[in-house]
Each structure stands twice: as C-alpha cells, then as structure tokens.
C-alpha cells in the first residue's frame, strides 16, 4: 500500500511517501480501504517529537481516524461486512491506503454523509460530543465559552452546543475565522488575538460570566482570561495542551470562586469504551439530521501530508484538513 510516513521525529519535511506492507485484520478487527483521513493537532505533536513520551516506531504512519470501505473482516467480527461504507477510529495509522480498526470503533455511514466529512467525524466527533455532553455538565439554559472555535474539535462543539440549546460564545483569531464560527451557529465570537476575552464575556453575559468554558490551548494568558470569564462556581474543561509550557494559577481564585476544573480526556478504560460508542452514535445521529457539518479547510492527497502539517503549524487553517487516498 502507499502511505505517508516518518522514520524519525522532525519538521513537516520528515514525511516520506511510498510503499509499505499491507496490514492484516486480526480477531475483532476490520481492514478499511481508506477514502479520506484528517490531520489532527496530535499528529503534528507526534511528528515533531516535542513530547518524548509519544514514541515513534519507524516507519511510523500518523493519523487516527478515517472513512472508507471495509475490504476484509477478522474472526469474531459481527455486524460489519466487506463492502460496508464506514468511518472509524483506527488502530493503525490512517495516512495510508489501508488501515486497521477494531470493530467497536467502526460506524456504518448513512448515505447522506460524505466520506470526506465522515473522515473528520470518526474520532473528533465523538470527542466533541463527550466534552459538551458529558464533561461540561451543562444544564438547560446555560452558557458556554469554547476557545479556538475554528479548530476541528471546537467547531464541532459549537454546533453540538447550539443543537442542545445552549448560549455559545467562541473565540477565534481574525475576522475570517470569526465569521466561519458565526456561520456554525455561535451566538457571539471574540477575537482571541485582539480582544479582552474576559471583559467581552462579562459584557455578553450581563456581568455574570459563563457557566462553563472548554479549552484545549492551555496557554498562560488564555487560561487566565478563561478563569476570569467564569461565573462563581463555574466549570472549566481542559481537553488538551497545545502549548508546551507549564501553567501556573492562583489557587485563591480557584477556591474563592468555587471553580471546578475538569479533565476532558481519560478515565476508566472500560467506561470510556462504552461512553465512546454511545457518544459516537449520538454524534452521528446529529450529523445525519444535518445539524453538524464539518468545517473543512482544504482537501489534499495523502502524498501532501507535509504541506498539510506545515499549514496547520502556521495557524493558516480553519477547521479540518482532509487527506484523500
């Protein structure tokens, strides 16, 4: 099979494109002929080597979500068959013509969802639904601040939160990205490069602050702005750390305002698997009804993975970069 892969950590130029052995589906697994995959922030982190605990075993194929057609089914798989049109959280790297997925992480696609959209739904969609639907603990009529609203996961959270009836404020950098996020249904946007985020949030909420904030950037200035945007007894969900520096914060702010900080990822492995399945079903139901669309930045062939990573790291993108096999 053809694949984009790396043999050592480095910049986008570390990518190579060529032939690698075809993977083989084992028990409980399926083999998917990849139609499309997407670039996630974690892919750039792994490729760069900035987090040494994320190991690279050459030849290392990046990517963790894909859409396509099942071409082989391993022993013990039920409910899936060769020829099924699916999206999947993949076990092997998805920047390739073929990828393996565990059957429990595979979803059959309704006819009205395109393969290019479905590629961005497989892992990102379930994550977005978990963050809004479970970890944020939002109640009817509440408000939520979502940072980096034009990113892949956050753009889906904006739509999920609006579909549930919450008041959504999102940050985004620049007019183009703010307009895109407003087009997804956000009630208001804030420029996280130019505006005083906390001041704007307080203005938009009548001085009260938001009930919940969801953030994956975790930079010091943004963290402080988000903390100051929360109402007393508000909740902050952190699901990533795009910057590599350590955060510091005033514990007095935490306990004096009664703020709850929640980890958006992780948990008991068994429960996570159950939740992920349920969250994926719920997300795909919204997508099939047309309530979620993927904010698609550009579509490139997998052979141009280096260009895709360079664009993401330059903060040029709004939404998902799709790679086609």
C-alpha positions as CSV (number, residue, x, y, z in Angstrom):
1,X,0.0,0.0,0.0
2,X,1.0,3.6,-0.4
3,X,1.4,5.7,2.8
4,X,2.8,8.9,4.1
5,X,5.2,8.0,7.0
6,X,8.1,9.2,9.0
7,X,11.3,7.4,10.1
8,X,12.3,9.9,12.8
9,X,10.8,13.0,14.5
10,X,11.3,16.3,12.7
11,X,9.6,19.1,10.8
12,X,7.0,18.5,8.1
13,X,9.8,17.7,5.7
14,X,10.3,14.4,7.7
15,X,7.5,12.9,5.7
16,X,8.2,10.3,3.1
17,X,5.6,8.8,0.7
18,X,6.0,5.3,-0.7
19,X,5.1,1.6,-0.4
20,X,4.7,-0.2,2.9
21,X,3.4,-3.7,3.6
22,X,-0.4,-4.1,3.7
23,X,-1.8,-4.5,7.3
24,X,-3.8,-7.6,8.1
25,X,-7.0,-7.6,10.2
26,X,-6.8,-9.8,13.3
27,X,-9.5,-11.1,15.6
28,X,-12.2,-8.4,16.2
29,X,-10.7,-6.1,13.6
30,X,-11.6,-4.9,10.1
31,X,-9.4,-3.7,7.2
32,X,-10.5,-0.5,5.6
33,X,-9.6,0.9,2.2
34,X,-9.1,4.5,3.2
35,X,-11.0,7.1,1.2
36,X,-10.2,10.0,3.4
37,X,-8.5,10.8,6.7
38,X,-7.8,14.1,8.6
39,X,-4.9,15.9,10.2
40,X,-5.3,16.4,14.0
41,X,-3.1,18.6,16.2
42,X,-1.9,15.4,18.0
43,X,-0.4,14.3,14.6
44,X,1.8,17.3,14.5
45,X,2.9,16.8,18.1
46,X,3.9,13.2,17.5
47,X,5.7,14.1,14.2
48,X,7.6,16.9,15.8
49,X,8.9,14.9,18.8
50,X,8.2,17.7,21.3
51,X,6.6,15.2,23.6
52,X,9.1,12.4,24.0
53,X,6.6,10.1,25.7
54,X,4.8,9.8,22.4
55,X,7.0,7.2,20.8
56,X,7.8,6.8,17.1
57,X,8.4,3.3,15.7
58,X,9.7,3.6,12.1
59,X,8.2,3.5,9.6
60,X,5.6,5.4,11.6
61,X,2.2,6.2,9.9
62,X,0.4,9.0,11.5
63,X,-3.4,9.5,11.7
64,X,-6.1,8.1,13.9
65,X,-9.4,8.5,12.0
66,X,-10.6,7.5,8.6
67,X,-13.5,6.8,6.3
68,X,-13.8,4.3,3.5
69,X,-14.9,0.8,2.7
70,X,-14.3,-2.4,4.6
71,X,-12.2,-4.9,2.4
72,X,-11.6,-7.6,5.0
73,X,-13.1,-8.7,8.3
74,X,-11.2,-10.6,11.0
75,X,-12.5,-13.5,13.1
76,X,-15.2,-12.8,15.6
77,X,-16.5,-9.6,14.0
78,X,-20.3,-9.3,13.9
79,X,-22.5,-6.6,12.3
80,X,-19.9,-5.5,9.8
81,X,-19.1,-6.9,6.3
82,X,-16.9,-6.4,3.3
83,X,-18.3,-3.5,1.3
84,X,-19.7,-1.6,4.2
85,X,-19.2,2.2,3.9
86,X,-17.8,3.3,7.3
87,X,-15.9,5.8,9.4
88,X,-13.5,4.6,12.1
89,X,-11.1,5.4,14.9
90,X,-8.2,3.5,13.5
91,X,-5.7,1.2,15.3
92,X,-3.0,1.7,12.7
93,X,-2.0,5.0,11.0
94,X,-4.6,6.4,8.7
95,X,-2.3,8.4,6.3
96,X,-2.4,5.3,4.1
97,X,-4.4,3.4,1.5
98,X,-5.3,0.8,4.1
99,X,-5.9,0.9,7.9
100,X,-6.9,-1.5,10.6
101,X,-9.7,-0.6,13.1
102,X,-11.2,-2.5,16.0
103,X,-14.8,-3.4,15.2
104,X,-16.1,-1.5,18.2
105,X,-14.6,1.7,16.8
106,X,-16.2,1.4,13.4
107,X,-19.5,3.1,12.4
108,X,-21.6,2.4,9.3
109,X,-22.4,5.6,7.5
110,X,-25.8,6.8,6.4
111,X,-25.9,7.6,2.7
112,X,-26.3,11.4,3.3
113,X,-22.9,11.8,4.9
114,X,-20.0,12.1,2.5
115,X,-16.8,10.1,3.0
116,X,-14.7,13.4,3.3
117,X,-16.9,14.7,6.1
118,X,-17.1,11.3,7.8
119,X,-13.3,11.1,8.0
120,X,-13.4,14.0,10.5
121,X,-16.3,12.6,12.4
122,X,-14.7,9.2,13.5
123,X,-12.6,10.3,16.4
124,X,-13.1,14.1,16.6
125,X,-16.9,13.9,16.5
126,X,-17.2,11.5,19.5
127,X,-14.6,13.6,21.4
128,X,-16.6,16.8,20.8
129,X,-19.8,15.2,21.9
130,X,-18.2,13.8,25.1
131,X,-16.8,17.2,26.0
132,X,-20.1,19.0,25.6
133,X,-22.5,16.3,26.5
134,X,-20.6,14.7,29.4
135,X,-17.6,16.5,30.8
136,X,-19.0,20.1,30.7
137,X,-22.1,19.1,32.7
138,X,-24.1,21.8,31.0
139,X,-27.7,22.3,32.2
140,X,-30.7,23.7,30.2
141,X,-30.3,27.4,29.5
142,X,-26.7,27.6,30.5
143,X,-23.8,29.4,28.6
144,X,-20.5,28.0,27.4
145,X,-17.3,29.6,26.2
146,X,-15.4,27.5,23.6
147,X,-11.8,28.6,22.8
148,X,-10.3,28.2,19.3
149,X,-13.7,27.8,17.8
150,X,-12.5,27.4,14.3
151,X,-10.4,24.4,15.1
152,X,-11.6,20.9,14.2
153,X,-12.9,19.7,17.5
154,X,-14.1,23.1,18.8
155,X,-16.0,23.8,15.6
156,X,-18.0,20.6,16.2
157,X,-18.5,21.5,19.8
158,X,-20.0,24.9,18.8
159,X,-22.6,23.0,16.7
160,X,-23.3,20.4,19.3
161,X,-23.8,23.0,22.0
162,X,-26.2,25.0,19.8
163,X,-28.2,21.9,18.8
164,X,-28.7,21.4,22.6
165,X,-29.9,24.9,23.1
166,X,-27.0,26.5,25.0
167,X,-25.8,30.1,24.6
168,X,-22.4,29.7,22.8
169,X,-19.6,32.2,22.8
170,X,-16.5,31.1,20.9
171,X,-13.0,32.6,20.4
172,X,-11.3,32.7,17.1
173,X,-8.4,34.6,15.6
174,X,-9.2,37.2,13.0
175,X,-12.3,38.2,11.0
176,X,-12.3,35.2,8.6
177,X,-12.3,32.6,11.4
178,X,-14.8,34.5,13.5
179,X,-17.2,34.7,10.5
180,X,-16.8,31.0,9.9
181,X,-17.7,30.2,13.5
182,X,-20.7,32.5,13.5
183,X,-21.8,30.6,10.4
184,X,-21.8,27.4,12.5
185,X,-24.3,28.9,14.9
186,X,-22.3,30.6,17.6
187,X,-24.2,33.4,19.4
188,X,-21.1,35.5,19.7
189,X,-17.4,35.4,18.9
190,X,-14.4,37.0,20.4
191,X,-11.0,37.7,18.7
192,X,-8.5,35.9,21.0
193,X,-5.7,38.0,19.5
194,X,-7.2,41.4,19.7
195,X,-10.0,41.4,22.4
196,X,-10.0,41.3,26.1
197,X,-11.7,38.0,26.4
198,X,-12.9,38.2,30.0
199,X,-14.3,41.7,29.5
200,X,-16.2,40.7,26.4
201,X,-17.6,37.6,28.1
202,X,-18.8,39.7,31.1
203,X,-20.4,42.2,28.7
204,X,-22.1,39.4,26.7
205,X,-23.4,37.7,29.9
206,X,-24.6,40.9,31.7
207,X,-21.7,40.8,34.1
208,X,-22.4,37.2,35.2
209,X,-19.8,35.2,33.4
210,X,-20.3,31.9,31.6
211,X,-21.3,28.7,33.3
212,X,-18.7,26.6,31.6
213,X,-15.6,27.1,29.4
214,X,-14.0,24.4,27.3
215,X,-10.3,24.9,26.3
216,X,-7.5,22.9,24.6
217,X,-4.9,25.6,24.2
218,X,-3.9,26.0,27.9
219,X,-1.6,28.9,27.3
220,X,-1.0,31.1,30.3
221,X,-2.7,34.3,29.0
222,X,-5.7,32.4,27.7
223,X,-6.0,30.3,30.8
224,X,-6.2,33.4,33.0
225,X,-8.7,35.0,30.6
226,X,-10.9,31.9,30.7
227,X,-10.7,31.7,34.5
228,X,-11.8,35.3,34.8
229,X,-14.7,34.7,32.3
230,X,-16.3,32.0,34.5
231,X,-19.2,32.8,36.9
232,X,-18.7,31.8,40.6
233,X,-19.0,28.0,40.8
234,X,-18.3,27.8,37.1
235,X,-16.7,24.9,35.4
236,X,-13.5,24.7,33.2
237,X,-13.0,21.7,31.0
238,X,-9.4,21.2,29.7
239,X,-9.0,18.7,26.9
240,X,-5.6,19.5,25.5
241,X,-2.4,21.4,25.9
242,X,-1.4,22.9,22.5
243,X,1.4,24.9,24.0
244,X,4.4,23.1,25.7
245,X,4.9,25.5,28.7
246,X,3.6,24.7,32.2
247,X,0.6,26.6,33.6
248,X,0.6,28.4,36.9
249,X,-2.5,29.8,38.6
250,X,-3.6,31.5,41.8
251,X,-5.2,28.8,44.0
252,X,-7.1,31.5,45.8
253,X,-9.1,32.3,42.6
254,X,-10.0,28.6,42.4
255,X,-11.3,28.2,45.8
256,X,-12.7,31.7,46.4
257,X,-14.9,31.5,43.2
258,X,-15.6,27.8,43.7
259,X,-14.4,26.9,40.2
260,X,-14.3,23.3,39.2
261,X,-11.6,22.2,36.8
262,X,-12.4,19.0,34.8
263,X,-10.1,16.9,32.7
264,X,-11.8,16.4,29.3
265,X,-9.9,13.2,28.3
266,X,-9.0,10.0,30.1
267,X,-10.9,7.9,32.7
268,X,-11.7,4.3,33.4
269,X,-10.8,2.4,30.2
270,X,-13.9,0.2,30.3
271,X,-16.3,3.0,30.8
272,X,-14.5,5.1,28.2
273,X,-15.1,2.5,25.6
274,X,-18.8,2.3,26.5
275,X,-19.1,6.1,26.5
276,X,-17.3,6.5,23.2
277,X,-19.7,4.1,21.5
278,X,-22.7,6.0,22.8
279,X,-21.2,9.4,22.1
280,X,-20.4,8.4,18.5
281,X,-23.9,7.1,17.9
282,X,-25.4,10.4,19.3
283,X,-23.0,12.5,17.2
284,X,-23.7,10.6,14.0
285,X,-27.4,11.0,14.6
286,X,-27.0,14.8,14.7
287,X,-24.8,14.6,11.6
288,X,-27.3,12.5,9.7
289,X,-30.0,15.1,10.5
290,X,-27.8,17.8,9.1
291,X,-27.2,19.5,12.5
292,X,-23.5,19.1,12.3
293,X,-21.3,19.8,9.4
294,X,-17.5,19.5,9.2
295,X,-15.7,22.8,8.8
296,X,-13.4,21.8,6.0
297,X,-10.3,23.9,5.4
298,X,-8.8,22.1,2.4
299,X,-8.5,18.7,0.8
300,X,-5.1,17.3,-0.2
301,X,-3.8,13.9,-1.3
302,X,-2.1,11.9,1.4
303,X,1.1,12.3,-0.5
304,X,1.0,16.0,0.5
305,X,0.9,15.3,4.3
306,X,3.9,17.6,4.7
307,X,2.1,20.6,3.2
308,X,-0.9,19.8,5.4
309,X,1.2,19.8,8.6
310,X,3.0,23.0,7.6
311,X,-0.3,24.8,7.1
312,X,-1.6,23.6,10.4
313,X,1.5,24.7,12.3
314,X,1.4,28.1,10.6
315,X,-2.1,28.6,12.0
316,X,-3.4,29.0,8.5
317,X,-6.3,26.6,8.8
318,X,-9.9,26.9,9.9
319,X,-11.5,23.5,10.6
320,X,-10.2,20.2,9.3
321,X,-7.6,19.4,6.7
322,X,-8.8,16.3,4.8
323,X,-6.3,13.9,3.2
324,X,-7.6,11.6,0.4
325,X,-6.0,8.3,-0.5
